[in-house]
């Protein structure tokens, strides 16, 4: 089954998968991606919704988007400080 999720959430799901896959030879990629997605949902970083075709899909919550924007701004500020 293909998981339906926004591009941004898929990116972060894949990043977390890359971080966790070592030492997890016992489960398939799709199973681990599902586990990660459910953890994102549990902590409030992802939410389910019905897409335009009436299918369940996931997208990042406003909280996750705000945290990512803050992290991006902090990285830019750090890069600017290194140039000085």
N, CA, C and O atoms as a Maestro MAE file, in Angstrom:
{
 s_m_m2io_version
 :::
 2.0.0
}

f_m_ct {
 s_m_title
 :::
 protein
 m_atom[336] {
  # First column is atom index #
  i_m_mmod_type
  r_m_x_coord
  r_m_y_coord
  r_m_z_coord
  i_m_residue_number
  s_m_chain_name
  s_m_pdb_residue_name
  s_m_pdb_atom_name
  i_m_atomic_number
  :::
  1 25 0.843 -1.184 0.000 1 A "UNK " " N  " 7
  2 3 0.000 0.000 0.000 1 A "UNK " " CA " 6
  3 2 0.885 1.243 0.000 1 A "UNK " " C  " 6
  4 15 1.811 1.350 0.804 1 A "UNK " " O  " 8
  5 25 0.605 2.159 -0.881 2 A "UNK " " N  " 7
  6 3 1.359 3.400 -0.952 2 A "UNK " " CA " 6
  7 2 0.793 4.379 0.051 2 A "UNK " " C  " 6
  8 15 -0.413 4.620 0.093 2 A "UNK " " O  " 8
  9 25 1.682 4.946 0.863 3 A "UNK " " N  " 7
  10 3 1.246 5.945 1.833 3 A "UNK " " CA " 6
  11 2 1.080 7.283 1.129 3 A "UNK " " C  " 6
  12 15 1.963 7.721 0.392 3 A "UNK " " O  " 8
  13 25 -0.036 7.918 1.357 4 A "UNK " " N  " 7
  14 3 -0.293 9.227 0.765 4 A "UNK " " CA " 6
  15 2 0.096 10.284 1.790 4 A "UNK " " C  " 6
  16 15 -0.474 10.351 2.879 4 A "UNK " " O  " 8
  17 25 1.079 11.111 1.426 5 A "UNK " " N  " 7
  18 3 1.479 12.190 2.325 5 A "UNK " " CA " 6
  19 2 2.080 13.325 1.513 5 A "UNK " " C  " 6
  20 15 2.486 13.149 0.365 5 A "UNK " " O  " 8
  21 25 2.125 14.483 2.137 6 A "UNK " " N  " 7
  22 3 2.672 15.650 1.443 6 A "UNK " " CA " 6
  23 2 4.158 15.424 1.161 6 A "UNK " " C  " 6
  24 15 4.799 14.588 1.798 6 A "UNK " " O  " 8
  25 25 4.692 16.170 0.210 7 A "UNK " " N  " 7
  26 3 6.097 16.019 -0.163 7 A "UNK " " CA " 6
  27 2 7.016 16.323 1.014 7 A "UNK " " C  " 6
  28 15 8.017 15.639 1.223 7 A "UNK " " O  " 8
  29 25 6.669 17.352 1.779 8 A "UNK " " N  " 7
  30 3 7.512 17.721 2.910 8 A "UNK " " CA " 6
  31 2 7.522 16.616 3.969 8 A "UNK " " C  " 6
  32 15 8.578 16.257 4.488 8 A "UNK " " O  " 8
  33 25 6.368 16.094 4.277 9 A "UNK " " N  " 7
  34 3 6.292 15.039 5.276 9 A "UNK " " CA " 6
  35 2 6.984 13.773 4.769 9 A "UNK " " C  " 6
  36 15 7.641 13.079 5.544 9 A "UNK " " O  " 8
  37 25 6.847 13.472 3.496 10 A "UNK " " N  " 7
  38 3 7.538 12.305 2.922 10 A "UNK " " CA " 6
  39 2 9.054 12.477 3.048 10 A "UNK " " C  " 6
  40 15 9.765 11.523 3.365 10 A "UNK " " O  " 8
  41 25 9.545 13.696 2.798 11 A "UNK " " N  " 7
  42 3 10.977 13.965 2.926 11 A "UNK " " CA " 6
  43 2 11.455 13.664 4.344 11 A "UNK " " C  " 6
  44 15 12.459 12.976 4.528 11 A "UNK " " O  " 8
  45 25 10.738 14.178 5.352 12 A "UNK " " N  " 7
  46 3 11.156 13.968 6.737 12 A "UNK " " CA " 6
  47 2 10.969 12.525 7.173 12 A "UNK " " C  " 6
  48 15 11.736 12.024 7.996 12 A "UNK " " O  " 8
  49 25 9.970 11.853 6.640 13 A "UNK " " N  " 7
  50 3 9.768 10.440 6.932 13 A "UNK " " CA " 6
  51 2 10.949 9.634 6.385 13 A "UNK " " C  " 6
  52 15 11.464 8.745 7.063 13 A "UNK " " O  " 8
  53 25 11.370 9.944 5.169 14 A "UNK " " N  " 7
  54 3 12.511 9.252 4.562 14 A "UNK " " CA " 6
  55 2 13.808 9.553 5.322 14 A "UNK " " C  " 6
  56 15 14.637 8.661 5.502 14 A "UNK " " O  " 8
  57 25 13.991 10.797 5.767 15 A "UNK " " N  " 7
  58 3 15.182 11.144 6.549 15 A "UNK " " CA " 6
  59 2 15.238 10.333 7.834 15 A "UNK " " C  " 6
  60 15 16.286 9.796 8.192 15 A "UNK " " O  " 8
  61 25 14.125 10.248 8.516 16 A "UNK " " N  " 7
  62 3 14.069 9.477 9.755 16 A "UNK " " CA " 6
  63 2 14.282 7.995 9.459 16 A "UNK " " C  " 6
  64 15 14.910 7.289 10.247 16 A "UNK " " O  " 8
  65 25 13.769 7.527 8.344 17 A "UNK " " N  " 7
  66 3 13.988 6.133 7.944 17 A "UNK " " CA " 6
  67 2 15.477 5.865 7.764 17 A "UNK " " C  " 6
  68 15 15.991 4.857 8.249 17 A "UNK " " O  " 8
  69 25 16.173 6.766 7.065 18 A "UNK " " N  " 7
  70 3 17.614 6.597 6.853 18 A "UNK " " CA " 6
  71 2 18.365 6.542 8.177 18 A "UNK " " C  " 6
  72 15 19.334 5.796 8.318 18 A "UNK " " O  " 8
  73 25 17.918 7.328 9.139 19 A "UNK " " N  " 7
  74 3 18.556 7.355 10.453 19 A "UNK " " CA " 6
  75 2 18.310 6.055 11.219 19 A "UNK " " C  " 6
  76 15 19.194 5.603 11.948 19 A "UNK " " O  " 8
  77 25 17.141 5.450 11.075 20 A "UNK " " N  " 7
  78 3 16.757 4.283 11.864 20 A "UNK " " CA " 6
  79 2 17.009 2.928 11.210 20 A "UNK " " C  " 6
  80 15 16.997 1.911 11.904 20 A "UNK " " O  " 8
  81 25 17.231 2.882 9.930 21 A "UNK " " N  " 7
  82 3 17.266 1.591 9.245 21 A "UNK " " CA " 6
  83 2 18.419 0.700 9.677 21 A "UNK " " C  " 6
  84 15 18.307 -0.523 9.598 21 A "UNK " " O  " 8
  85 25 19.520 1.279 10.130 22 A "UNK " " N  " 7
  86 3 20.631 0.458 10.609 22 A "UNK " " CA " 6
  87 2 20.186 -0.319 11.840 22 A "UNK " " C  " 6
  88 15 19.636 0.243 12.787 22 A "UNK " " O  " 8
  89 25 20.426 -1.577 11.803 23 A "UNK " " N  " 7
  90 3 20.052 -2.431 12.922 23 A "UNK " " CA " 6
  91 2 18.604 -2.872 12.911 23 A "UNK " " C  " 6
  92 15 18.156 -3.523 13.855 23 A "UNK " " O  " 8
  93 25 17.857 -2.535 11.866 24 A "UNK " " N  " 7
  94 3 16.445 -2.920 11.776 24 A "UNK " " CA " 6
  95 2 16.223 -3.811 10.563 24 A "UNK " " C  " 6
  96 15 15.333 -3.552 9.753 24 A "UNK " " O  " 8
  97 25 17.016 -4.843 10.439 25 A "UNK " " N  " 7
  98 3 16.895 -5.763 9.313 25 A "UNK " " CA " 6
  99 2 15.634 -6.615 9.395 25 A "UNK " " C  " 6
  100 15 15.271 -7.286 8.428 25 A "UNK " " O  " 8
  101 25 14.970 -6.591 10.539 26 A "UNK " " N  " 7
  102 3 13.817 -7.463 10.761 26 A "UNK " " CA " 6
  103 2 12.524 -6.959 10.146 26 A "UNK " " C  " 6
  104 15 11.544 -7.703 10.112 26 A "UNK " " O  " 8
  105 25 12.480 -5.718 9.657 27 A "UNK " " N  " 7
  106 3 11.215 -5.225 9.104 27 A "UNK " " CA " 6
  107 2 11.436 -4.567 7.736 27 A "UNK " " C  " 6
  108 15 12.524 -4.088 7.417 27 A "UNK " " O  " 8
  109 25 10.376 -4.566 6.956 28 A "UNK " " N  " 7
  110 3 10.420 -3.998 5.610 28 A "UNK " " CA " 6
  111 2 10.431 -2.470 5.681 28 A "UNK " " C  " 6
  112 15 10.040 -1.877 6.686 28 A "UNK " " O  " 8
  113 25 10.881 -1.856 4.606 29 A "UNK " " N  " 7
  114 3 10.940 -0.396 4.543 29 A "UNK " " CA " 6
  115 2 9.560 0.215 4.770 29 A "UNK " " C  " 6
  116 15 9.424 1.177 5.526 29 A "UNK " " O  " 8
  117 25 8.542 -0.336 4.121 30 A "UNK " " N  " 7
  118 3 7.201 0.228 4.259 30 A "UNK " " CA " 6
  119 2 6.707 0.143 5.704 30 A "UNK " " C  " 6
  120 15 6.030 1.052 6.185 30 A "UNK " " O  " 8
  121 25 7.042 -0.936 6.388 31 A "UNK " " N  " 7
  122 3 6.624 -1.085 7.782 31 A "UNK " " CA " 6
  123 2 7.307 -0.043 8.664 31 A "UNK " " C  " 6
  124 15 6.660 0.563 9.519 31 A "UNK " " O  " 8
  125 25 8.599 0.169 8.467 32 A "UNK " " N  " 7
  126 3 9.322 1.157 9.261 32 A "UNK " " CA " 6
  127 2 8.828 2.564 8.947 32 A "UNK " " C  " 6
  128 15 8.700 3.384 9.857 32 A "UNK " " O  " 8
  129 25 8.546 2.863 7.675 33 A "UNK " " N  " 7
  130 3 8.009 4.184 7.326 33 A "UNK " " CA " 6
  131 2 6.651 4.420 7.994 33 A "UNK " " C  " 6
  132 15 6.362 5.528 8.444 33 A "UNK " " O  " 8
  133 25 5.822 3.376 8.057 34 A "UNK " " N  " 7
  134 3 4.524 3.481 8.743 34 A "UNK " " CA " 6
  135 2 4.709 3.762 10.224 34 A "UNK " " C  " 6
  136 15 4.012 4.602 10.792 34 A "UNK " " O  " 8
  137 25 5.651 3.059 10.853 35 A "UNK " " N  " 7
  138 3 5.919 3.287 12.271 35 A "UNK " " CA " 6
  139 2 6.343 4.728 12.520 35 A "UNK " " C  " 6
  140 15 5.875 5.369 13.461 35 A "UNK " " O  " 8
  141 25 7.230 5.231 11.673 36 A "UNK " " N  " 7
  142 3 7.714 6.605 11.820 36 A "UNK " " CA " 6
  143 2 6.573 7.594 11.632 36 A "UNK " " C  " 6
  144 15 6.448 8.553 12.393 36 A "UNK " " O  " 8
  145 25 5.752 7.369 10.636 37 A "UNK " " N  " 7
  146 3 4.615 8.247 10.376 37 A "UNK " " CA " 6
  147 2 3.662 8.271 11.567 37 A "UNK " " C  " 6
  148 15 3.178 9.335 11.952 37 A "UNK " " O  " 8
  149 25 3.396 7.126 12.140 38 A "UNK " " N  " 7
  150 3 2.517 7.074 13.310 38 A "UNK " " CA " 6
  151 2 3.147 7.758 14.518 38 A "UNK " " C  " 6
  152 15 2.438 8.361 15.324 38 A "UNK " " O  " 8
  153 25 4.457 7.672 14.654 39 A "UNK " " N  " 7
  154 3 5.130 8.402 15.732 39 A "UNK " " CA " 6
  155 2 5.027 9.903 15.509 39 A "UNK " " C  " 6
  156 15 4.787 10.658 16.451 39 A "UNK " " O  " 8
  157 25 5.208 10.342 14.257 40 A "UNK " " N  " 7
  158 3 5.034 11.765 13.944 40 A "UNK " " CA " 6
  159 2 3.631 12.215 14.334 40 A "UNK " " C  " 6
  160 15 3.442 13.292 14.899 40 A "UNK " " O  " 8
  161 25 2.659 11.377 14.023 41 A "UNK " " N  " 7
  162 3 1.271 11.715 14.336 41 A "UNK " " CA " 6
  163 2 1.057 11.763 15.854 41 A "UNK " " C  " 6
  164 15 0.371 12.651 16.361 41 A "UNK " " O  " 8
  165 25 1.632 10.830 16.556 42 A "UNK " " N  " 7
  166 3 1.460 10.742 18.013 42 A "UNK " " CA " 6
  167 2 2.012 11.968 18.735 42 A "UNK " " C  " 6
  168 15 1.411 12.442 19.699 42 A "UNK " " O  " 8
  169 25 3.157 12.487 18.274 43 A "UNK " " N  " 7
  170 3 3.761 13.648 18.929 43 A "UNK " " CA " 6
  171 2 3.238 14.976 18.391 43 A "UNK " " C  " 6
  172 15 3.630 16.040 18.870 43 A "UNK " " O  " 8
  173 25 2.358 14.917 17.400 44 A "UNK " " N  " 7
  174 3 1.740 16.134 16.892 44 A "UNK " " CA " 6
  175 2 2.446 16.775 15.718 44 A "UNK " " C  " 6
  176 15 2.211 17.948 15.426 44 A "UNK " " O  " 8
  177 25 3.307 16.036 15.034 45 A "UNK " " N  " 7
  178 3 3.999 16.579 13.869 45 A "UNK " " CA " 6
  179 2 3.308 16.249 12.552 45 A "UNK " " C  " 6
  180 15 3.614 16.852 11.524 45 A "UNK " " O  " 8
  181 25 2.382 15.299 12.574 46 A "UNK " " N  " 7
  182 3 1.653 14.916 11.362 46 A "UNK " " CA " 6
  183 2 0.171 14.759 11.704 46 A "UNK " " C  " 6
  184 15 -0.193 14.446 12.837 46 A "UNK " " O  " 8
  185 25 -0.659 14.982 10.709 47 A "UNK " " N  " 7
  186 3 -2.099 14.805 10.926 47 A "UNK " " CA " 6
  187 2 -2.724 14.182 9.688 47 A "UNK " " C  " 6
  188 15 -2.264 14.381 8.563 47 A "UNK " " O  " 8
  189 25 -3.782 13.425 9.928 48 A "UNK " " N  " 7
  190 3 -4.511 12.787 8.835 48 A "UNK " " CA " 6
  191 2 -5.558 13.756 8.302 48 A "UNK " " C  " 6
  192 15 -6.074 14.604 9.030 48 A "UNK " " O  " 8
  193 25 -5.856 13.611 7.026 49 A "UNK " " N  " 7
  194 3 -6.930 14.394 6.400 49 A "UNK " " CA " 6
  195 2 -7.430 13.622 5.188 49 A "UNK " " C  " 6
  196 15 -6.802 12.651 4.764 49 A "UNK " " O  " 8
  197 25 -8.537 14.043 4.639 50 A "UNK " " N  " 7
  198 3 -9.052 13.437 3.411 50 A "UNK " " CA " 6
  199 2 -8.591 14.283 2.236 50 A "UNK " " C  " 6
  200 15 -8.840 15.488 2.192 50 A "UNK " " O  " 8
  201 25 -7.918 13.648 1.287 51 A "UNK " " N  " 7
  202 3 -7.450 14.404 0.122 51 A "UNK " " CA " 6
  203 2 -8.611 14.661 -0.839 51 A "UNK " " C  " 6
  204 15 -9.760 14.331 -0.544 51 A "UNK " " O  " 8
  205 25 -8.301 15.246 -1.975 52 A "UNK " " N  " 7
  206 3 -9.357 15.619 -2.930 52 A "UNK " " CA " 6
  207 2 -10.106 14.413 -3.503 52 A "UNK " " C  " 6
  208 15 -11.218 14.560 -4.011 52 A "UNK " " O  " 8
  209 25 -9.507 13.230 -3.425 53 A "UNK " " N  " 7
  210 3 -10.167 12.015 -3.906 53 A "UNK " " CA " 6
  211 2 -10.867 11.263 -2.776 53 A "UNK " " C  " 6
  212 15 -11.365 10.155 -2.976 53 A "UNK " " O  " 8
  213 25 -10.903 11.865 -1.596 54 A "UNK " " N  " 7
  214 3 -11.575 11.245 -0.459 54 A "UNK " " CA " 6
  215 2 -10.767 10.144 0.208 54 A "UNK " " C  " 6
  216 15 -11.320 9.330 0.947 54 A "UNK " " O  " 8
  217 25 -9.484 10.112 -0.042 55 A "UNK " " N  " 7
  218 3 -8.611 9.110 0.558 55 A "UNK " " CA " 6
  219 2 -7.881 9.702 1.760 55 A "UNK " " C  " 6
  220 15 -7.588 10.897 1.795 55 A "UNK " " O  " 8
  221 25 -7.594 8.860 2.731 56 A "UNK " " N  " 7
  222 3 -6.850 9.310 3.902 56 A "UNK " " CA " 6
  223 2 -5.408 9.586 3.493 56 A "UNK " " C  " 6
  224 15 -4.781 8.781 2.804 56 A "UNK " " O  " 8
  225 25 -4.895 10.726 3.923 57 A "UNK " " N  " 7
  226 3 -3.515 11.116 3.646 57 A "UNK " " CA " 6
  227 2 -2.977 11.831 4.885 57 A "UNK " " C  " 6
  228 15 -3.732 12.139 5.808 57 A "UNK " " O  " 8
  229 25 -1.683 12.089 4.902 58 A "UNK " " N  " 7
  230 3 -1.057 12.776 6.026 58 A "UNK " " CA " 6
  231 2 -0.356 14.030 5.530 58 A "UNK " " C  " 6
  232 15 0.122 14.095 4.398 58 A "UNK " " O  " 8
  233 25 -0.309 15.016 6.405 59 A "UNK " " N  " 7
  234 3 0.433 16.239 6.116 59 A "UNK " " CA " 6
  235 2 1.029 16.746 7.421 59 A "UNK " " C  " 6
  236 15 0.578 16.358 8.498 59 A "UNK " " O  " 8
  237 25 2.052 17.622 7.336 60 A "UNK " " N  " 7
  238 3 2.652 18.151 8.564 60 A "UNK " " CA " 6
  239 2 1.686 19.108 9.253 60 A "UNK " " C  " 6
  240 15 0.889 19.785 8.603 60 A "UNK " " O  " 8
  241 25 1.772 19.153 10.567 61 A "UNK " " N  " 7
  242 3 0.934 20.068 11.326 61 A "UNK " " CA " 6
  243 2 1.549 21.473 11.280 61 A "UNK " " C  " 6
  244 15 2.728 21.624 10.962 61 A "UNK " " O  " 8
  245 25 0.760 22.484 11.594 62 A "UNK " " N  " 7
  246 3 1.322 23.835 11.665 62 A "UNK " " CA " 6
  247 2 2.480 23.920 12.664 62 A "UNK " " C  " 6
  248 15 3.426 24.681 12.462 62 A "UNK " " O  " 8
  249 25 2.398 23.144 13.730 63 A "UNK " " N  " 7
  250 3 3.472 23.117 14.734 63 A "UNK " " CA " 6
  251 2 4.782 22.646 14.107 63 A "UNK " " C  " 6
  252 15 5.834 23.244 14.334 63 A "UNK " " O  " 8
  253 25 4.717 21.578 13.325 64 A "UNK " " N  " 7
  254 3 5.924 21.063 12.671 64 A "UNK " " CA " 6
  255 2 6.463 22.072 11.671 64 A "UNK " " C  " 6
  256 15 7.673 22.289 11.598 64 A "UNK " " O  " 8
  257 25 5.585 22.684 10.909 65 A "UNK " " N  " 7
  258 3 6.020 23.678 9.932 65 A "UNK " " CA " 6
  259 2 6.699 24.862 10.608 65 A "UNK " " C  " 6
  260 15 7.690 25.381 10.095 65 A "UNK " " O  " 8
  261 25 6.177 25.294 11.757 66 A "UNK " " N  " 7
  262 3 6.779 26.408 12.498 66 A "UNK " " CA " 6
  263 2 8.166 26.018 13.017 66 A "UNK " " C  " 6
  264 15 9.107 26.807 12.940 66 A "UNK " " O  " 8
  265 25 8.284 24.809 13.540 67 A "UNK " " N  " 7
  266 3 9.586 24.346 14.037 67 A "UNK " " CA " 6
  267 2 10.606 24.274 12.901 67 A "UNK " " C  " 6
  268 15 11.761 24.659 13.082 67 A "UNK " " O  " 8
  269 25 10.191 23.787 11.740 68 A "UNK " " N  " 7
  270 3 11.098 23.703 10.599 68 A "UNK " " CA " 6
  271 2 11.511 25.091 10.120 68 A "UNK " " C  " 6
  272 15 12.668 25.306 9.758 68 A "UNK " " O  " 8
  273 25 10.576 26.026 10.118 69 A "UNK " " N  " 7
  274 3 10.893 27.403 9.715 69 A "UNK " " CA " 6
  275 2 11.882 28.031 10.699 69 A "UNK " " C  " 6
  276 15 12.811 28.727 10.288 69 A "UNK " " O  " 8
  277 25 11.683 27.787 11.995 70 A "UNK " " N  " 7
  278 3 12.613 28.300 13.002 70 A "UNK " " CA " 6
  279 2 14.007 27.704 12.831 70 A "UNK " " C  " 6
  280 15 15.007 28.414 12.931 70 A "UNK " " O  " 8
  281 25 14.070 26.406 12.575 71 A "UNK " " N  " 7
  282 3 15.358 25.738 12.377 71 A "UNK " " CA " 6
  283 2 16.061 26.260 11.131 71 A "UNK " " C  " 6
  284 15 17.279 26.438 11.124 71 A "UNK " " O  " 8
  285 25 15.285 26.504 10.078 72 A "UNK " " N  " 7
  286 3 15.866 27.043 8.850 72 A "UNK " " CA " 6
  287 2 16.417 28.444 9.084 72 A "UNK " " C  " 6
  288 15 17.507 28.766 8.613 72 A "UNK " " O  " 8
  289 25 15.677 29.281 9.806 73 A "UNK " " N  " 7
  290 3 16.142 30.634 10.084 73 A "UNK " " CA " 6
  291 2 17.388 30.607 10.956 73 A "UNK " " C  " 6
  292 15 18.311 31.392 10.742 73 A "UNK " " O  " 8
  293 25 17.422 29.717 11.929 74 A "UNK " " N  " 7
  294 3 18.592 29.588 12.794 74 A "UNK " " CA " 6
  295 2 19.814 29.149 11.988 74 A "UNK " " C  " 6
  296 15 20.916 29.645 12.224 74 A "UNK " " O  " 8
  297 25 19.637 28.234 11.051 75 A "UNK " " N  " 7
  298 3 20.743 27.784 10.201 75 A "UNK " " CA " 6
  299 2 21.244 28.930 9.325 75 A "UNK " " C  " 6
  300 15 22.449 29.086 9.129 75 A "UNK " " O  " 8
  301 25 20.327 29.724 8.804 76 A "UNK " " N  " 7
  302 3 20.737 30.878 7.986 76 A "UNK " " CA " 6
  303 2 21.495 31.900 8.826 76 A "UNK " " C  " 6
  304 15 22.498 32.457 8.380 76 A "UNK " " O  " 8
  305 25 21.013 32.145 10.039 77 A "UNK " " N  " 7
  306 3 21.692 33.084 10.932 77 A "UNK " " CA " 6
  307 2 23.101 32.594 11.265 77 A "UNK " " C  " 6
  308 15 24.048 33.379 11.282 77 A "UNK " " O  " 8
  309 25 23.233 31.296 11.528 78 A "UNK " " N  " 7
  310 3 24.553 30.716 11.822 78 A "UNK " " CA " 6
  311 2 25.475 30.858 10.615 78 A "UNK " " C  " 6
  312 15 26.654 31.173 10.774 78 A "UNK " " O  " 8
  313 25 24.960 30.632 9.423 79 A "UNK " " N  " 7
  314 3 25.760 30.760 8.204 79 A "UNK " " CA " 6
  315 2 26.196 32.204 8.007 79 A "UNK " " C  " 6
  316 15 27.327 32.462 7.595 79 A "UNK " " O  " 8
  317 25 25.309 33.143 8.299 80 A "UNK " " N  " 7
  318 3 25.658 34.558 8.177 80 A "UNK " " CA " 6
  319 2 26.741 34.938 9.178 80 A "UNK " " C  " 6
  320 15 27.632 35.726 8.861 80 A "UNK " " O  " 8
  321 25 26.669 34.381 10.383 81 A "UNK " " N  " 7
  322 3 27.674 34.675 11.417 81 A "UNK " " CA " 6
  323 2 29.046 34.139 11.007 81 A "UNK " " C  " 6
  324 15 30.066 34.758 11.310 81 A "UNK " " O  " 8
  325 25 29.078 33.004 10.328 82 A "UNK " " N  " 7
  326 3 30.347 32.432 9.904 82 A "UNK " " CA " 6
  327 2 31.004 33.271 8.816 82 A "UNK " " C  " 6
  328 15 32.228 33.267 8.686 82 A "UNK " " O  " 8
  329 25 30.209 33.984 8.042 83 A "UNK " " N  " 7
  330 3 30.750 34.819 6.972 83 A "UNK " " CA " 6
  331 2 31.385 36.096 7.502 83 A "UNK " " C  " 6
  332 15 32.210 36.715 6.831 83 A "UNK " " O  " 8
  333 25 30.997 36.481 8.701 84 A "UNK " " N  " 7
  334 3 31.520 37.749 9.258 84 A "UNK " " CA " 6
  335 2 32.900 37.580 9.805 84 A "UNK " " C  " 6
  336 15 33.486 38.538 10.308 84 A "UNK " " O  " 8
  :::
 }
 m_bond[335] {
  # First column is bond index #
  i_m_from
  i_m_to
  i_m_order
  :::
  1 1 2 1
  2 2 3 1
  3 3 4 2
  4 3 5 1
  5 5 6 1
  6 6 7 1
  7 7 8 2
  8 7 9 1
  9 9 10 1
  10 10 11 1
  11 11 12 2
  12 11 13 1
  13 13 14 1
  14 14 15 1
  15 15 16 2
  16 15 17 1
  17 17 18 1
  18 18 19 1
  19 19 20 2
  20 19 21 1
  21 21 22 1
  22 22 23 1
  23 23 24 2
  24 23 25 1
  25 25 26 1
  26 26 27 1
  27 27 28 2
  28 27 29 1
  29 29 30 1
  30 30 31 1
  31 31 32 2
  32 31 33 1
  33 33 34 1
  34 34 35 1
  35 35 36 2
  36 35 37 1
  37 37 38 1
  38 38 39 1
  39 39 40 2
  40 39 41 1
  41 41 42 1
  42 42 43 1
  43 43 44 2
  44 43 45 1
  45 45 46 1
  46 46 47 1
  47 47 48 2
  48 47 49 1
  49 49 50 1
  50 50 51 1
  51 51 52 2
  52 51 53 1
  53 53 54 1
  54 54 55 1
  55 55 56 2
  56 55 57 1
  57 57 58 1
  58 58 59 1
  59 59 60 2
  60 59 61 1
  61 61 62 1
  62 62 63 1
  63 63 64 2
  64 63 65 1
  65 65 66 1
  66 66 67 1
  67 67 68 2
  68 67 69 1
  69 69 70 1
  70 70 71 1
  71 71 72 2
  72 71 73 1
  73 73 74 1
  74 74 75 1
  75 75 76 2
  76 75 77 1
  77 77 78 1
  78 78 79 1
  79 79 80 2
  80 79 81 1
  81 81 82 1
  82 82 83 1
  83 83 84 2
  84 83 85 1
  85 85 86 1
  86 86 87 1
  87 87 88 2
  88 87 89 1
  89 89 90 1
  90 90 91 1
  91 91 92 2
  92 91 93 1
  93 93 94 1
  94 94 95 1
  95 95 96 2
  96 95 97 1
  97 97 98 1
  98 98 99 1
  99 99 100 2
  100 99 101 1
  101 101 102 1
  102 102 103 1
  103 103 104 2
  104 103 105 1
  105 105 106 1
  106 106 107 1
  107 107 108 2
  108 107 109 1
  109 109 110 1
  110 110 111 1
  111 111 112 2
  112 111 113 1
  113 113 114 1
  114 114 115 1
  115 115 116 2
  116 115 117 1
  117 117 118 1
  118 118 119 1
  119 119 120 2
  120 119 121 1
  121 121 122 1
  122 122 123 1
  123 123 124 2
  124 123 125 1
  125 125 126 1
  126 126 127 1
  127 127 128 2
  128 127 129 1
  129 129 130 1
  130 130 131 1
  131 131 132 2
  132 131 133 1
  133 133 134 1
  134 134 135 1
  135 135 136 2
  136 135 137 1
  137 137 138 1
  138 138 139 1
  139 139 140 2
  140 139 141 1
  141 141 142 1
  142 142 143 1
  143 143 144 2
  144 143 145 1
  145 145 146 1
  146 146 147 1
  147 147 148 2
  148 147 149 1
  149 149 150 1
  150 150 151 1
  151 151 152 2
  152 151 153 1
  153 153 154 1
  154 154 155 1
  155 155 156 2
  156 155 157 1
  157 157 158 1
  158 158 159 1
  159 159 160 2
  160 159 161 1
  161 161 162 1
  162 162 163 1
  163 163 164 2
  164 163 165 1
  165 165 166 1
  166 166 167 1
  167 167 168 2
  168 167 169 1
  169 169 170 1
  170 170 171 1
  171 171 172 2
  172 171 173 1
  173 173 174 1
  174 174 175 1
  175 175 176 2
  176 175 177 1
  177 177 178 1
  178 178 179 1
  179 179 180 2
  180 179 181 1
  181 181 182 1
  182 182 183 1
  183 183 184 2
  184 183 185 1
  185 185 186 1
  186 186 187 1
  187 187 188 2
  188 187 189 1
  189 189 190 1
  190 190 191 1
  191 191 192 2
  192 191 193 1
  193 193 194 1
  194 194 195 1
  195 195 196 2
  196 195 197 1
  197 197 198 1
  198 198 199 1
  199 199 200 2
  200 199 201 1
  201 201 202 1
  202 202 203 1
  203 203 204 2
  204 203 205 1
  205 205 206 1
  206 206 207 1
  207 207 208 2
  208 207 209 1
  209 209 210 1
  210 210 211 1
  211 211 212 2
  212 211 213 1
  213 213 214 1
  214 214 215 1
  215 215 216 2
  216 215 217 1
  217 217 218 1
  218 218 219 1
  219 219 220 2
  220 219 221 1
  221 221 222 1
  222 222 223 1
  223 223 224 2
  224 223 225 1
  225 225 226 1
  226 226 227 1
  227 227 228 2
  228 227 229 1
  229 229 230 1
  230 230 231 1
  231 231 232 2
  232 231 233 1
  233 233 234 1
  234 234 235 1
  235 235 236 2
  236 235 237 1
  237 237 238 1
  238 238 239 1
  239 239 240 2
  240 239 241 1
  241 241 242 1
  242 242 243 1
  243 243 244 2
  244 243 245 1
  245 245 246 1
  246 246 247 1
  247 247 248 2
  248 247 249 1
  249 249 250 1
  250 250 251 1
  251 251 252 2
  252 251 253 1
  253 253 254 1
  254 254 255 1
  255 255 256 2
  256 255 257 1
  257 257 258 1
  258 258 259 1
  259 259 260 2
  260 259 261 1
  261 261 262 1
  262 262 263 1
  263 263 264 2
  264 263 265 1
  265 265 266 1
  266 266 267 1
  267 267 268 2
  268 267 269 1
  269 269 270 1
  270 270 271 1
  271 271 272 2
  272 271 273 1
  273 273 274 1
  274 274 275 1
  275 275 276 2
  276 275 277 1
  277 277 278 1
  278 278 279 1
  279 279 280 2
  280 279 281 1
  281 281 282 1
  282 282 283 1
  283 283 284 2
  284 283 285 1
  285 285 286 1
  286 286 287 1
  287 287 288 2
  288 287 289 1
  289 289 290 1
  290 290 291 1
  291 291 292 2
  292 291 293 1
  293 293 294 1
  294 294 295 1
  295 295 296 2
  296 295 297 1
  297 297 298 1
  298 298 299 1
  299 299 300 2
  300 299 301 1
  301 301 302 1
  302 302 303 1
  303 303 304 2
  304 303 305 1
  305 305 306 1
  306 306 307 1
  307 307 308 2
  308 307 309 1
  309 309 310 1
  310 310 311 1
  311 311 312 2
  312 311 313 1
  313 313 314 1
  314 314 315 1
  315 315 316 2
  316 315 317 1
  317 317 318 1
  318 318 319 1
  319 319 320 2
  320 319 321 1
  321 321 322 1
  322 322 323 1
  323 323 324 2
  324 323 325 1
  325 325 326 1
  326 326 327 1
  327 327 328 2
  328 327 329 1
  329 329 330 1
  330 330 331 1
  331 331 332 2
  332 331 333 1
  333 333 334 1
  334 334 335 1
  335 335 336 2
  :::
 }
}
